[in-house]
């Protein structure tokens, strides 16, 4: 899950670079389509029939709709809101994951888990400093919808990963995600230059690595326990900004980072529990 956070942070930097010359919808299409190209070439002969014959195809399709909807709403929130507020709202996913895990998966969510979520989210608020300006109501609602859809997608991933291998989950996600995004990409098409094209392809390759690491994490760990680890995205964002973009963090930002790390550590301070496959 920590690897997923690092990959996501690198992808954000690449997306910010490519968004200067192509629309966001095209970036989404290239990211998902590139994953489908690389995953499909290797795994389609093995899992292709399962795309239409699997007994759980309905659950797979629901997961894809949730993840693509979350992606699109999240990008829309970034457009409508200042980046700090949009990022802070996106971390409310941890609240939804913990809530859904308790309600749907019947996972034991004790006081330590809830404390970890609240401590981690407090660190995000310190970093983002929300309320410093006017906030778009529509943007805030889109951000909350994105977080809730991503959390539901995480729960679906955990359930499906108990029986289906990561390659199959990624094949479903990328094949049907590409179909969903193709009409939008055609409508908003802008031919990228070679450099931007390479960045878009790199974003897709990083998505393969990041999504695989997330699926593997959810296959062996409880969703509510792993949720606060997602806060480490802010830590990686500070490091990438300082090293590659020249954005030096303030003392308040460093303090917020420490709070986030404390929250993540609280969530991990528990003996591992053997996960049994869902019946």
N, C-alpha and C positions, 0 to 999 in steps of 0.2 A: 504494500500500500504506500510505503514511503517512496519507492521507485516510481509509482504512478504519479505521486505528487510532484516529483522532480521533472518527469517527462511533461506533465501538464504545464508546469511553469515555463519550460523551454518552448513549448508549443505556443503559449501566449505571446512570447517575445517574437516568434516567427509570424504569427498571425497579425500582430500589430504592424510589422514591417510590410507584409503583403497587402494589408488593408488600405495602404496608401494608393494602390494602383488598381485593385479589383474589388468588387462588392463582396460583402460578408457572405452572402448566399453562395457565391462561387467558391469561396474558401471552404465552406462546409462541404460542398459537393466534391471538390478535389480531395479533401481529407478522407471522406468516407469511400469515394470511388477508388482511391489509391489503395486503401486497406482491402477492398474487395478484390482488386486486381492481384495483389500479392497473396492474400489468403486463399482466394478462389483457385488460383493456379495450382496450389499445393493440396488443398483440402476438398475441392469440389468433387473429385472422383470418389472420395471416401464418404462424404456426407451430403452429396448433392440430392440423393433421393429423399433424405430426411427433411429437406426443405418443404416438401409437399406431403410426405407420408408419415412424419413423426406424430405420435399420439399427443405430444406437447406442443405442436406447431402453433396452436392458439396462444399459449403462454409466451412462446418465443416472439410472435408477432406483437403481442401486447408490450413486451419488453422493448422491442425496437421502436414502437410508437412513442413510448415514454422517454426513451433516451434521445431520439431525434427531436421531439417536442421540447425537451429540456434544453438541448443544444441551441435550438432556434430562439427560444424565449430568453436564454441567457445572453446571447449575442444582442438581441433586441434591447435588453436591459442595459447593456454596456453603452449602446447608442443613445438611449434616453436619459441615462444617469451619469454623473461623474464616476470615474473608474473606482474611486475609493468606496463610495456608497454601494455601487454595484457589486464589488468584491465582498463587502461586508454582508450584504443580503444573501449572496450565494452560499456563504458558510452556514446559513440557517438550515442547510441540508442536513446537518448533524442532528438537529432537533427532530426533523421529520424521520430520519433513519432510525433513531432511537425509539420514537413513538411507534412507527410502523413495525419495527422488530418486536416490540413488546406486544402489540395488538395482533399482528398477523402470524409471526413466527413463534410466539410465546417464549421468546428469549427472556432470561432472568436479567432484568435491568436494575441493578442495585444502586444504592446511594453513591458509590464511588463512580459509577458510569455517568450518572446524571451530573455529579460534581465536575467530572472531566469535561463534559460537553459545555457546561456553563463557564468554566475557567477558560477553556479554549476560545469560546465565543467572546468572552470579555477581552481577551488579547486581540481578537480581530477588531473589536470596537475601538480599542486604544490605537491600533494602527490606522483605521479608517477615519476616526474622528467624525462620525456622521452628525448631521444637524448643523453643519457650518454654512450651509447655503440652502437655496430652494431645491426641493426634491420632487421630481415628477411622480405623481401618483400612479400613472400608467406604467412608468418604468419600475417603480417599486413593486407593483402587482405582478409584472412580468418576471421580475427577479425572484419573487416568492413562488410563483408558479414553476419556474425553472428548478428551484431548489426542491420543491415537493415532488415534481416529476422525476428528477434525478434520484431522489431518495427511494421512490417507488421502484424505479429501474434497478437500484442497488438491491432491494429486497428480492425482486424477480430474478436477478442474477444469482443471488445466493441460493435460491430454491432450485433453479435450473442447473447450477454448477454442481449440485450433489450427484447428478446422474449423467449429465452431458459434459464432454470434454471442452476445454476453453476454445479449441479450434472451431468446434461446431457452433458455439455461442457467437463467436466473432463472425463466422460465415453468415449466420442469420442476420446479425446486426448490420453487416456491411452490404449484403446482397439486397435486402429489402430497404435499408437506409438509402442506398444508391437509387433505387426505383422511386422512392419518395422525393428525393432531392433533384432528380433529373429535370422535371418540368420547371422547377424554380430556377435552376441554373440556366436552362435554355432561355427563359424569359429575361434574365438579367445578364446574359452573356457579354463578357468583355474579354477579348483575346489577350492573355498575359504575355509579357516579354519573357525571354529565356530565363533570366535571373529569378523573376517572380515564379515562373513555372517550377523551377528547381526547389524553391522554398515551399511551394504548395505540395509537391511530391514528398519533400522531407517531413512536412507536417503529417502527411498520411502515414509514413513509415513510423514516425514517433508514436502515432496513435495506436498502431499495432502493438508496439512494445508496452505502452502505457495500459491499454485495455487488457492485454494478456496478464500483466502483473496484478491488475485489480481483480480479475476473475480468479486467479490463483489465490489471492489473499482471501477473497470471500468464500472460496471453497474450503478453507481450513480454519477460518476465524469467524467469530460471531460478528454480525453486521454492526451491532451497537458498540462493540469493543473497538472496532476498526474505524468507526466514524470520526472520533476526535483526531486520529492520525492525519486525516485530510487537512487539518489546520496547518500542517507543516508546509503546505503550498505557499503560505505567506513568508515563511522563512527562506525558501528557495527564491521567491520573487525578490526579496531584499538583496540576496547575494547576487543574483543575475543582474539586477538593476545597478548595483554598485560596481561590479566587475566589467560588464559589457556595455552598459548604458550611461555610466558616470553619474548615477543617482545615489548619492551617499545618504544612508539612513540617519535620521535624527535620533537624539537620545530617547525620545518618546517611542519611536519606532523600534528601537532595540529593546526597550522595556516590554513593549507589546510582544515582541518575538519570544522573550524569556517566558512570559505568561503562557503563550501558545505551547512552548515546549513542556512546561509544567503540566498543562492539561493533557498533552499527548502521553506523557509518562504516567500520569495517574490512570489513564485508560489501559495501559499495558501492565500495570502492577497486579497481575493475577496469574495463577498457575494455569498453564494451557489445559483446555478441556477437549477430550476426543469428540470429534463431530461425527454423529451418525447420519447416514443418508436418510433423506425424507422418504416416507412410505407413500 
